[in-house]
């Protein structure tokens, strides 16, 4: 299996949009109303929104390819780009998604390790993420990667408020 992780740039915005919509829909379609999914996907993955996020110097996107096929992606945030104010010593993994057909092949671990590598290069003391309380497979994966539950925050899926666990891994 030939795996490549490539930093995303403006020329990749349509690929990012496609993988973002596909993986989010695949992951959460069955647990949310069609109206809330449509509302969220149209807003979060609109080309203008993604272009704005790509323009933020405190955010980075990475695309993961397996045998030259797009398989998933990672978004990390530092400083003011973090979705919660956890300080300048933290790096947030805001999004990490992998197509179902590519899961269980070590790709998630590679993407988490990429985030940890970035955090270490920037002298961050911790890495954190939010994960939906009902996403048991993801929670178990993050726990295996050394993350621990450290709080909660709200996530809005359309008009529905959901609870995400904040999970943190201390690096230094």
C-alpha positions, 0 to 999 in steps of 0.5 A: 500500500502506497500512502502519501500525506500531502499538505493541502493548498488552494488548488486542492479545495475541490478535492478537500470539499469532496473528501470532506462531504463524503467522509462526514456524510458516511460517518454521521448520516445514520445518526442525524436527520437529513435536514441537519446533515444537509445544513451542516454539509452546505455550510462547513464544506462550502468552497468559500468556507474552505478557502477562508480556512485555508487562508488562515495561517494558524490552520493546516489541512493535509490530504491522505492518498492510498495508491494515488486515491484520496482516502482521508484528510486532517485539519489542525489548528493553533493559536486563535484558530482553535475551536476552543481557547486552550492556549498557545501551548495547544494544537487542535485536531479539528478534523480527521476523517478517513473513508470507510474503505480505508479504515483499519489500515493504520491511516488514522494513526499516521494522520494523528502522528502527523499532527503530533509531529507538527505540534512538537515542531511548534513546541506545543505542550498538548494536542487535543480534539473534540469527538462526538460522545456517541462515536464509540469507535473514534473514542476507542481509537483516540484512547489507544493513541494516548488521548484522555477525556478532559472535558466537553463542548457543544457541537451544532449539527444543523439545529441540534446541539450535540455533546463532544468529548474533549480529549487531550494528549500531553506531549512534553 
